[in-house]
């Protein structure tokens, strides 16, 4: 069983559109792989929008801690408010204090400073993760609650659940729609992957952030490929990407043209390869997938 993670150095490059197209192509009878899908972009999980999954199970995710004041033990000395650097300790209007759960960072300064030991840290539910069934295979995804921080633990959990199912039921591939950027969520998504496909766009920020994403995969010794999305909107930028990749020995597995059919497919909640197989973007995505599939088969040998 292999893990393919789709990454992008920045948001909006078309990473999820590529992942959805791959999910559709993997579900074809001629596909050499049976796949489990995982949406590791838990801050803005949107792969489900084009896969129309049915939720089979859901579980709460607990991450981080917040302080809680035991009002029966609190003597309203105010030390907790003085030491809190996040202005999370508020006057409750009744001569005591309360914790603002959105402002609390769980640093425990108030816990250690409280002379009455009236404050303790408690785990909080910050989101949920789901196992779903989609028309293109099992899907694991998640949703963080508003204002909650993603440390990468939820990404790891989503990937672990997808991997366990793949191992238990003899799937060949875990296809991971990774988060953008290079932060902790990306590190969690890359960890354990056998291959990364970086979706780049030919813009100044796109080229810069693609290089950062490649530095990340290189740091974790994960082989990387690059495909260029909307390659024809700025041919000079696409050429710059190819020149850079050639100098670094990184395969460029294809160029995907700008195609308004992709937008139409998104509006209809469909992968573009399913929505209109003969569209220019669909044909290019099929060629990209053929290249990627050959490389995955080579890794499995």
Secondary structure as UniProt FT lines:
FT   STRAND          2..8
FT   TURN            11..12
FT   HELIX           15..26
FT   TURN            29..30
FT   STRAND          35..39
FT   HELIX           42..44
FT   HELIX           48..51
FT   STRAND          54..69
FT   TURN            71..73
FT   HELIX           79..83
FT   TURN            85..86
FT   STRAND          89..91
FT   STRAND          97..99
FT   TURN            101..103
FT   HELIX           109..113
FT   TURN            115..116
FT   STRAND          119..134
FT   TURN            135..136
FT   STRAND          137..144
FT   TURN            146..147
FT   HELIX           153..168
FT   TURN            169..170
FT   STRAND          173..180
FT   HELIX           184..190
FT   TURN            191..192
FT   STRAND          195..201
FT   HELIX           204..219
FT   TURN            220..221
FT   STRAND          224..229
FT   HELIX           231..233
FT   HELIX           235..248
FT   STRAND          252..256
FT   HELIX           260..267
FT   TURN            268..269
FT   HELIX           272..275
FT   TURN            277..278
FT   HELIX           280..300
//
